[in-house]
Amino acid sequence: MTRRLALVIVGVVVATLLLAGAGTLTLSAIRARNTTIADVRTHATEIAANIDTLLELDTAPDTQAGRKLLNQRLKVLATFRKLMPVDDLVVLVYDRRGRLVSDTVPTAVPLTDLDQPTLLAGTTISGTNHRVAFSAVPVIMTSGRMLVVVATRRIEAGLGAAFVLFLWASGATILLALGAAYLLGRRLSRPIREASAAAQRIAAGEFSTRLVVPGGGHHDELTDLARNINDMAETLDRSRMLEQQFLLSVSHDLRTPLTSIRGYADAISDGATDPARAADIIRSESRRLERLVADLLDLAKLQAKAFTFNIRRIDLSAAVQTATDGAAGSRPGITFHPVTSAQLPVLADADRLGQALANLVENAGKYATTKVIVSARAESGWALVTVDDDGPGIAAHDLPHVFERLYVARHAPERRENSSGLGLAIVRELVASMGGEVAAGDAPGGGARLSVRLPLAD
């Protein structure tokens, strides 16, 4: 990752420098061209304005002596270009008919670039020829002849010393980008390397592994990754602990009736007990084993989506009444009170709903002190069933886990039960398969409240 990040950053920096350099050179070339043309035009105009003084012609230029003197002065004037900021300085002489009569012509600018009609009209011509800027300024003499002052200078478009500094600065910038990319890559990849190492340790079974999460409410991707890995490790650690608890619980629930069955079977063989009483106990313990195995199979089928549901319109109030009637008398000292109104039609499987309600009522009976209240009503487009007991209630940290398959709450019932401890997990799976929801909370009068929401029938 560090290498790729360095390549990306350096590539971006180099591309930026190339674009900046190209843009700077282009703008410098345009500026140098325009400046050189303006300077050459200015100097040519100044020379043209003082051409009479510079040439100092005492003899008429129409005579042979005058033409000879003019050519001599022009040659002398041309030598002064070394003292001027121009590369070449030429004065072209045209006669009254517009014919070129001078002996010298500019070397850097072809005469075809000097439009004679434009010059004869008295208009200055400026421009470039490749990398040479030129300016031609016409001057009409009193004799009628026309002189054209042509000045040229090479365009220096480079940055000179500034370009060298630019190259040095570019090299330094690239080196800084490499250093910054390396440091940034190391900093960004370190949490990823730590996360990868933590994931490998978790995969090896070290569920106590945790990553350091920055404080201050950070919510960047790396912080979220660390939090998610910690949550995963915590969930796996808790699942392993719950699985161990579950195995211990199931092993105990299996061993206890098996021990009783084997003991009474041995007693019957030895003639040490009443066979009828021993048969009753063996039958009771067999039912306990059957209930445990049935609950395990039901939960496995539900989680594998192997259960079939016959969803149809049924009366929830009647199902609540049936569940409380079935629990009545099963708990000495505990009374079960149904609270229902008129018919409450819902869409559910009658048998599965009866199983879920029976498990809820049975669970409440384990923890209740004197009573269990089961109510059914319509609420916000749903049918709501609440099961309240007057027991010790559910601790706040246990509430989110009440319906988990392997969770054991801190407040276990004091009396022993012939149940598997899987009832609430089965309730959640059954209700979810029928399109409903389950929840756990506190009852208004103290104790616990378990609730089920099912879709109302139209």
Secondary structure, DSSP 4 states (H G I P E B T S, - for coil): -HHHHHHHHHHHHHHHHHHHHHHHHHHHHHHHHHHHHHHHHHHHHHHHHTHHHHH---S-TTSHHHHHHHHHHHHHHHHGGGGTT-SEEEEEEE-TTS-B--S---SSS-GGGS-HHHHHTT--EEEEETTEEEEEEEEE-TTS-EEEEEEEEE---S-THHHHHHHHHHHHHHHHHHHHHHHHHHHHHHHHHHHHHHHHHHHTT-TT------SS---SHHHHHHHHHHHHHHHHHHHHHHHHHHHHHHHHHHHHHHHHHHHHHHHHHHT-S-HHHHHHHHHHHHHHHHHHHHHHHHHHHHHTT------EEEEHHHHHHHHHHHHTTSSTT-EEEEE--S--EEEE-HHHHHHHHHHHHHHHHHH-SSEEEEEEEEETTEEEEEEEE-SS---TTTGGGTTSTT---SS--SS--SS-S-HHHHHHHHHHHTT-EEEEEE-TTSSEEEEEEEEBP-
